[in-house]
Amino acid sequence: MLKIRWIGQSGYILTDGETTICIDPYLSDVVNRVAQRPRTRPVPVKPEELRADAVICTHNHLDHVDIDAIPLMDKSIIFYAPTDCEKTLKELGVKKYLSFDEGESYEIGNFKITAVFADHTVPAVGVLINYGDTTLYFSGDTYYNDKLENIKCDIMFICINGRMGNMNVSEAVKLANIIRPGVAVPNHYDMFESNSEDPAKFTNNVKNGFIMEFDKEYEVKDKCLI
């Protein structure tokens, strides 16, 4: 049974009870320390208490490569990230790193992860995760780009904030209506007051739009979130 929890911004924890994968965990307040932009959500799990087999970082920005949280994480965790992140991660004490550039795939337990195209201000990837007959797409941070229209997925998790290298709501709606996933989930709108958006502007304009509650675990069943 696959379960997924949204931990804010572009962060998710996926588990089937045997294997746990975490995507883009932002588990500190480092953006406030560095750029005076405090987080608006509580930290959902202490970094030293994160239990995961793998952490995927989609690119080297503070809310995706959390330089305050990563040094506290278990050293047995394998980090998957673009090669642009390698130096930073190793300086933070990561012992197990594997490159995760566009086109690279790995099998982790019953999961298959694939790095896909993203168009951001730094080298970045999106993530396709195959689990059984279900395909989940996590956009990470990306501008709108025609190449994204080729993505095939059952459940989409897409940025909507329209700032700092990301597509806006209208562009996210356009992409969702082209890809036509069974479920379309907005993200990257909730963590900073200066970089927020109303998720209903997305879900009200796409078929099968779904707003996940922060830090609530959902079951993925029949290619839906319940």
GIDAQUI-V69069 format. One record per backbone hydrogen bond with DSSP energy under -1.0 kcal/mol. CO is the residue of the C=O (numbers start at 1). NH is the residue of the N-H. If there is no record, write none. Layout:
BEGIN
CO:NH  CO:NH
END
This chain:
BEGIN
2:220  3:15  4:218  5:13  6:215  8:11  9:188  11:7  12:23  13:5  14:21  15:3  19:16  20:53  20:54  21:14  22:56  23:12  29:33  30:34  31:35  32:36  46:49  47:50  53:78  54:22  55:80  56:24  58:125  59:61  61:64  61:65  65:67  66:70  69:72  70:73  74:77  78:55  79:98  80:57  81:100  82:85  85:89  86:90  87:91  88:92  89:94  90:93  96:79  98:81  101:104  104:115  106:113  108:111  111:108  112:130  113:106  114:128  115:103  116:126  119:143  126:116  127:138  128:114  129:136  130:112  131:134  134:131  135:154  135:155  136:129  137:157  138:127  142:167  145:148  146:149  147:150  148:151  154:182  154:183  155:137  156:185  157:139  158:187  167:162  168:172  169:173  170:174  171:175  172:176  173:177  175:179  176:180  183:156  184:210  185:158  187:160  189:197  191:40  192:195  198:201  199:202  199:203  200:204  202:205  208:184  213:216  218:4  219:226  221:224  224:221
END
